[in-house]
Amino acid sequence: MNALGGPFAEAWRTLGQDIGKPKGVVMVSAHWETRGLGVTAQEQPETIHDFGGFPPELHAMQYPAPGSPALANRVAELTGAVTTTQWGLDHGTWSVLTHVWPDADVPVVQLSLDRTLDARAHYELAKRLRPLRDEGVIIAGSGDFVHNLRTWKRAGGEPYDWAVDFNEAVKRAFVAGDHDALIDWVHLAEQAQLSVP
């Protein structure tokens, strides 16, 4: 729903204005999980609507940002990822970038999460992307700290205590720069696995 507007959308819009237009974006979305690492390599990636039960306006949204086979090849070179044209930009990517760069004029490639790697291995993998920062490329991740849709209160109301506890524990570790605590997220709060099933 953030794609349609709200306080997060405003913050993303401001972020885009503050950082300007990069040469490209490598986006890691929590919504593309693979066995082995993949990176999108199309000239024009499809806008994927990988969700259901939301308003028609959300299903109608398009984010026609260009891809970048050259950037995808560079990511593959750094990480060992396999380039693919079998995925596009899922909502974890376009729902954010539609506000950051609303003109969809920045090349975007999406990097998958590898189901065969644990959190520590993903952290080490991310370090291999560092050279891209010096090449004018933004590296970003997308996903909520708490994401248990089975318990989602569609009618609204106060958040669950376990969700607040985990969210606050993640924020404290993030602000403190405690990478080891974030990697071992399952021990950050008593019901961490309920927050991230």
C-alpha positions in Angstrom: 0.0 0.0 0.0 3.0 2.3 0.5 3.2 2.5 -3.3 0.0 4.5 -3.3 1.4 7.2 -1.0 1.7 8.0 2.7 4.5 9.0 5.1 7.0 6.4 3.8 6.4 7.5 0.2 7.2 11.1 1.2 10.4 10.0 2.9 11.5 8.0 -0.2 10.7 11.0 -2.5 12.9 13.2 -0.3 15.7 10.6 -0.4 15.6 10.5 -4.2 15.9 14.3 -4.3 18.7 14.3 -1.8 20.9 11.7 -3.5 20.1 12.6 -7.1 20.2 10.3 -10.1 22.8 7.4 -9.9 24.2 5.4 -12.8 22.1 2.5 -11.7 20.5 0.6 -8.8 21.0 -2.9 -7.5 17.9 -3.8 -5.5 17.6 -6.8 -3.3 13.9 -7.5 -2.7 12.8 -9.9 0.0 10.2 -11.1 -2.5 12.6 -12.9 -4.9 14.0 -16.0 -3.4 16.0 -18.5 -5.5 18.2 -21.6 -5.1 21.5 -20.1 -6.1 21.9 -16.4 -6.8 20.2 -14.6 -9.7 20.3 -11.1 -11.1 17.9 -9.6 -13.7 19.5 -8.8 -17.0 16.8 -7.5 -19.3 16.9 -4.2 -21.2 13.3 -3.5 -20.1 12.3 -5.5 -17.0 8.6 -6.3 -16.5 6.7 -4.8 -13.5 5.6 -7.8 -11.5 2.5 -7.7 -9.4 3.4 -10.6 -7.0 0.5 -10.1 -4.5 -3.2 -10.5 -4.2 -6.2 -9.0 -2.4 -5.2 -5.4 -2.8 -7.0 -2.5 -4.5 -7.1 -2.4 -8.3 -5.0 0.8 -8.3 -2.0 -1.2 -6.9 -2.4 -3.9 -9.5 -2.5 -1.4 -12.3 0.8 0.4 -11.3 3.7 0.1 -13.7 7.3 1.1 -13.1 8.9 1.0 -16.6 12.5 1.7 -15.5 15.1 0.3 -17.8 17.3 -2.6 -16.9 21.0 -2.9 -17.5 22.6 -6.0 -18.8 26.0 -4.4 -18.3 25.2 -3.8 -14.6 23.8 -7.3 -14.3 27.0 -8.7 -15.7 29.1 -6.6 -13.2 27.0 -7.9 -10.3 27.5 -11.5 -11.6 31.2 -10.8 -11.8 31.4 -9.6 -8.2 29.0 -12.2 -6.7 28.9 -15.3 -8.9 25.2 -14.7 -9.6 23.6 -16.1 -12.7 22.0 -13.5 -15.1 18.4 -14.2 -16.0 15.5 -12.7 -17.9 13.0 -14.9 -16.1 12.1 -12.3 -13.4 11.5 -8.5 -13.5 10.9 -5.8 -10.8 8.7 -7.2 -8.1 6.7 -5.0 -5.7 9.5 -5.0 -3.2 11.4 -3.0 -5.7 8.9 -0.9 -7.7 6.8 0.1 -4.7 9.8 2.0 -3.3 11.5 3.2 -6.4 8.3 4.6 -7.9 8.7 7.4 -5.2 12.5 7.6 -5.1 12.8 8.1 -8.9 9.2 8.7 -10.1 10.3 9.2 -13.7 11.6 5.6 -13.9 14.7 6.8 -15.6 17.4 5.1 -13.5 18.5 1.6 -14.7 17.5 -1.1 -12.2 18.6 -4.7 -11.7 17.3 -6.9 -9.0 19.4 -9.4 -7.1 17.7 -12.4 -5.5 18.0 -13.9 -2.0 19.6 -17.3 -2.2 17.6 -19.8 -0.2 20.7 -22.0 0.2 22.6 -19.3 2.2 22.1 -18.3 5.8 22.1 -14.7 7.1 25.9 -14.6 7.7 26.6 -15.8 4.1 24.2 -13.1 2.7 26.1 -10.5 4.8 29.4 -11.6 3.4 28.0 -11.7 -0.1 26.8 -8.1 0.3 30.4 -7.0 1.0 31.4 -8.1 -2.5 29.1 -5.5 -3.9 31.0 -2.6 -2.3 33.0 -1.7 -5.5 29.7 -0.7 -7.1 29.4 2.3 -4.7 32.5 3.8 -6.2 31.1 3.2 -9.7 28.0 5.4 -9.1 25.6 2.6 -8.4 23.2 2.5 -5.4 22.8 -0.8 -3.6 19.6 -1.1 -1.7 17.4 -3.7 0.1 13.7 -3.7 0.5 11.5 -5.5 3.0 9.8 -5.1 6.3 11.4 -6.1 9.6 8.0 -7.6 10.6 6.2 -9.4 7.8 3.8 -12.0 9.0 0.8 -11.6 6.8 -1.0 -14.6 8.4 -1.5 -12.4 11.5 -2.1 -9.1 9.6 -5.0 -7.0 11.1 -6.6 -5.9 7.8 -9.1 -3.8 9.8 -6.3 -2.0 11.5 -5.8 -1.5 15.3 -2.9 -1.6 17.6 0.2 -3.7 16.6 0.9 -6.9 18.4 3.4 -6.6 21.3 5.7 -9.2 19.8 5.8 -7.2 16.5 6.7 -4.0 18.3 9.3 -5.7 20.4 11.1 -7.2 17.4 10.9 -4.1 15.3 12.4 -2.0 18.2 15.1 -4.6 18.8 16.1 -4.5 15.1 16.1 -0.7 15.1 18.3 -0.6 18.2 20.8 -3.0 16.6 20.8 -1.1 13.3 21.3 2.3 14.9 24.1 0.9 17.1 25.8 -0.7 14.0 25.6 -4.1 15.7 25.9 -6.2 12.5 26.4 -9.5 14.5 23.1 -9.0 16.3 21.3 -8.3 13.0 22.8 -11.3 11.4 21.6 -13.4 14.4 18.2 -11.7 14.2 16.4 -14.8 15.6 17.8 -14.0 19.0 17.0 -10.3 18.9 13.6 -10.7 20.6 11.7 -13.5 22.2 9.2 -14.0 19.3 11.5 -13.0 16.4 10.4 -16.0 14.3 6.8 -14.9 14.7 7.7 -11.6 13.2 9.6 -13.3 10.3 8.0 -16.7 9.8 
